[in-house]
Amino acid sequence: MCSSDLLGVGSYLGTLDLSSTGMPTISLPVRLIVTMPQLSVSPATVAFTQTQGGTSPVAQNLSISGLTGSYSATVTGGGAWLNVSPLSGTMPGQLSVGVSGSGLQAGTYRAVIAISATDANTINVPVTFVVVPPNALTLSTSSLAFSYWPGATPAGQTVSIGSDPSVNWTAFATTDTGGHWLSFN
């Protein structure tokens, strides 16, 4: 049994010696690693797209877990276009992240939500808000990421494409490195 109540973050070594009358003592090395409590936030990024002068997109939720107790959130780089609430609460919990492009020019707006808890890691969640001019194509996400091991096939991902008004569009895939590994249908 290990009792780490009084130990700080770090690596600790010890030995468990086992003995019996008439037998040699056996030593078992023991290593205890005390880590910082791990806060977990999902999703890791938040992205919104809105047509300039159009309806604000639906708010998204960040789920906060991994610990008990309370969390706090601070926002940097945002402005009146970003609404995050509540800025503190108990875990597990949720933050609502909403945006409004009212009065904004077409462009990309960025902020970071830093979520922290006592004696735990801080997680920075990037927020990207793209305001597109009317009559432009919009995408349901600002990026895609795939992860898999050799010999496997990564699961496909869906990207919704929209415009106001509706238009015909074409697409093509290119890669910067690794050959022709990207395709779509």
Buried (B, 14 or more C-beta within 10 A) or exposed (E): EEEEEEEEEEEEEEEEEEEEEEEEEEEEEEEEEEEEBEBBBEEEEBBBBBBBBBEBBEBBEBEBBBBEEEBBBEBEEBEEBBBBEEEEBEBEBEBEBBBBBEEBEBEEBEBEBEBBBEEBBEBEBBBBBBBBEEEBEBBEBBEEEEEEEEEEEEEEEEEEEBBBEEEEEEEEEEEEEEEEEEEEE
